[in-house]
Amino acid sequence: MPSDITHSSFCNWIRFKHLVLIDTLARTRNMHATATRMNLSQPALSKMLRDLEEQFGFALFERLPRSMPPTELGEYVVRYAQGALADSQQFVDQVNRLRKGGHGSIRVGGIFAATAVVLPQAIAAIKARSPLLSIEVVEHSSDHLLAMMEQNKLDLMIGRFTEERFSQQFDFQALEPEPFSLVVNREHPLNQLACTPLEALGDWPWVLYPLGTPIRERLEQAFRVAGIATPADSIDTISMPMFLQLLQSGPMIAMLPRSMVATQLASGQFRELQTPLHLAPLEYGVITRKDEPPTGSARDFVEILLDFARQRRAGEGGASD
């Protein structure tokens, strides 16, 4: 019985040209065609194959009159060769990406208000530096994104803490406050009023963020301060397309971040209700792991986000002078 092949000896004698030979011969099943493709003479190729088979201790290919198919053991070696060559091609492609400005990938989570303005600006800026950088964006509510952060499914997120315990796990760097608007479609009867009284707000159906989300809690807080009940006739969703569709389809009211409906308000598709209800802004920011500060492209991305926030604050401060 032949002695076993050790891993160290295998690494010493196997070469990528051997893998190319095995792969090419498995595809062509012809020595002459393989020699031509590898730019070798047929005698040199035959010797290389004999040396390989001697090292393995078994025939890799059958010698038939018109074909050289892999042997049963040879099939296993062929699969290894093809997998190793595929991995090496992927490695070469990635190295070329890095040389041309690609630096791996970033997985970013964002609440809906952030994906409306903040995230697209930051993505455009970092892609200008690193055109081949791969960026995956997950849009969801803060509680869902925080769960993904806990499961290491995101590198960073833009949102807010929904529970105190998250402040023990993650760092929060504020970006900006998020103002809210009460919006309706252009046909809503409340548009006829210069100022909507508080008691009238409960007479209409609402589209609300689900219970437990920071925006829903802020709305309920506003209703408590005003001394009126939270609307009972409501539909709960976190889907922005659903919010827009429901608002367009009937006389409903929604409390939404102003940035998310800026386009609809500017076009006149939606109207903002003027009411005595005080909707205090909520601040959102960049959330990263305490024990694992972002590095590389993720760190650059965070810096871009924070720099843009500083510029916006400076612009607002200058405008108010």
ZIHUGI-V33691 format. One record per pair of residues at least 6 apart in sequence whose C-alpha atoms are under 7 Angstrom apart, sorted by sequence separation. I is the first residue (numbers start at 1). GAP is how many residues later the second one is. D is the distance in whole Angstrom. If there is no record, write none. Layout:
I/GAP/D ; I/GAP/D
This chain:
25/6/7 ; 28/6/7 ; 35/6/6 ; 53/6/5 ; 62/6/5 ; 127/6/7 ; 148/6/6 ; 190/6/7 ; 209/6/7 ; 210/6/6 ; 223/6/6 ; 247/6/7 ; 264/6/5 ; 265/6/6 ; 35/7/5 ; 53/7/6 ; 61/7/6 ; 62/7/6 ; 209/7/5 ; 223/7/6 ; 61/8/6 ; 62/8/6 ; 208/8/7 ; 25/9/6 ; 61/9/4 ; 62/9/6 ; 24/10/6 ; 32/10/6 ; 35/10/6 ; 60/10/6 ; 61/10/5 ; 220/10/6 ; 31/11/7 ; 60/11/6 ; 59/12/7 ; 60/13/7 ; 61/13/6 ; 60/14/4 ; 142/17/5 ; 142/18/6 ; 142/19/7 ; 143/19/6 ; 142/20/7 ; 206/25/7 ; 208/26/7 ; 210/26/5 ; 103/27/7 ; 112/27/6 ; 206/27/6 ; 207/27/6 ; 208/27/6 ; 209/27/5 ; 210/27/6 ; 102/28/5 ; 105/28/6 ; 106/28/6 ; 107/28/6 ; 108/28/6 ; 109/28/6 ; 110/28/6 ; 111/28/6 ; 112/28/7 ; 205/28/5 ; 206/28/5 ; 207/28/5 ; 208/28/5 ; 209/28/5 ; 210/28/7 ; 101/29/5 ; 102/29/6 ; 104/29/6 ; 105/29/4 ; 106/29/5 ; 107/29/5 ; 108/29/5 ; 109/29/5 ; 110/29/5 ; 111/29/5 ; 202/29/5 ; 205/29/5 ; 206/29/6 ; 207/29/6 ; 208/29/6 ; 209/29/6 ; 101/30/6 ; 102/30/4 ; 103/30/5 ; 104/30/6 ; 105/30/6 ; 106/30/6 ; 107/30/6 ; 108/30/6 ; 109/30/6 ; 110/30/6 ; 111/30/5 ; 101/31/6 ; 102/31/4 ; 111/31/6 ; 97/35/6 ; 109/36/6 ; 207/36/7 ; 30/37/6 ; 29/38/5 ; 30/38/6 ; 29/39/5 ; 29/40/6 ; 26/43/7 ; 26/44/6 ; 114/44/7 ; 109/45/7 ; 207/45/7 ; 108/46/6 ; 206/46/5 ; 207/46/6 ; 208/46/6 ; 107/47/5 ; 108/47/6 ; 109/47/6 ; 110/47/6 ; 111/47/6 ; 205/47/5 ; 206/47/5 ; 207/47/5 ; 107/48/5 ; 108/48/5 ; 109/48/4 ; 110/48/5 ; 111/48/5 ; 204/48/6 ; 205/48/6 ; 206/48/6 ; 106/49/6 ; 107/49/7 ; 108/49/5 ; 109/49/6 ; 110/49/6 ; 162/51/7 ; 226/51/7 ; 26/52/7 ; 162/52/6 ; 2/55/7 ; 23/55/6 ; 222/55/7 ; 22/56/6 ; 222/56/6 ; 222/57/6 ; 23/58/6 ; 22/59/7 ; 23/59/6 ; 19/62/5 ; 185/62/6 ; 184/63/6 ; 185/63/6 ; 188/63/5 ; 184/67/7 ; 184/68/6 ; 184/69/5 ; 183/70/6 ; 184/70/7 ; 182/71/7 ; 183/71/5 ; 182/72/6 ; 183/72/6 ; 182/73/5 ; 181/74/6 ; 182/74/7 ; 180/75/6 ; 181/75/6 ; 180/76/5 ; 181/76/6 ; 180/77/4 ; 181/77/6 ; 196/77/7 ; 198/77/7 ; 179/78/6 ; 180/78/5 ; 196/78/6 ; 197/78/6 ; 198/78/7 ; 178/79/6 ; 179/79/6 ; 195/79/5 ; 196/79/5 ; 198/79/7 ; 194/80/7 ; 195/80/5 ; 186/82/7 ; 186/83/6 ; 185/84/6 ; 186/84/5 ; 185/85/4 ; 186/85/6 ; 184/86/6 ; 185/86/6 ; 183/87/6 ; 184/87/5 ; 183/88/6 ; 184/88/7 ; 183/89/5 ; 182/90/6 ; 183/90/6 ; 181/91/6 ; 182/91/6 ; 141/97/7 ; 180/99/6 ; 180/101/6 ; 179/102/4 ; 178/103/5 ; 179/103/7 ; 177/104/6 ; 178/104/5 ; 177/105/5 ; 178/105/6 ; 177/106/4 ; 176/107/6 ; 177/107/6 ; 176/108/6 ; 174/109/7 ; 175/109/6 ; 176/109/7 ; 174/110/6 ; 175/110/5 ; 174/111/4 ; 175/111/7 ; 173/112/5 ; 174/112/6 ; 172/113/6 ; 173/113/5 ; 172/114/6 ; 173/114/7 ; 172/115/5 ; 171/116/6 ; 172/116/7 ; 170/117/6 ; 171/117/5 ; 170/118/5 ; 171/118/6 ; 170/119/4 ; 171/119/6 ; 169/120/6 ; 170/120/5 ; 169/121/6 ; 160/124/5 ; 159/125/5 ; 160/125/6 ; 158/126/7 ; 159/126/6 ; 158/127/5 ; 159/127/7 ; 158/128/5 ; 157/129/6 ; 158/129/6 ; 157/130/5 ; 156/131/6 ; 157/131/7 ; 175/131/6 ; 156/132/5 ; 176/133/7 ; 175/134/5 ; 116/143/7 ; 113/144/6 ; 116/144/6 ; 113/146/6 ; 113/147/6 ; 126/175/7 ; 122/179/7 ; 122/182/6 ; 122/183/6 ; 106/192/6 ; 103/194/7
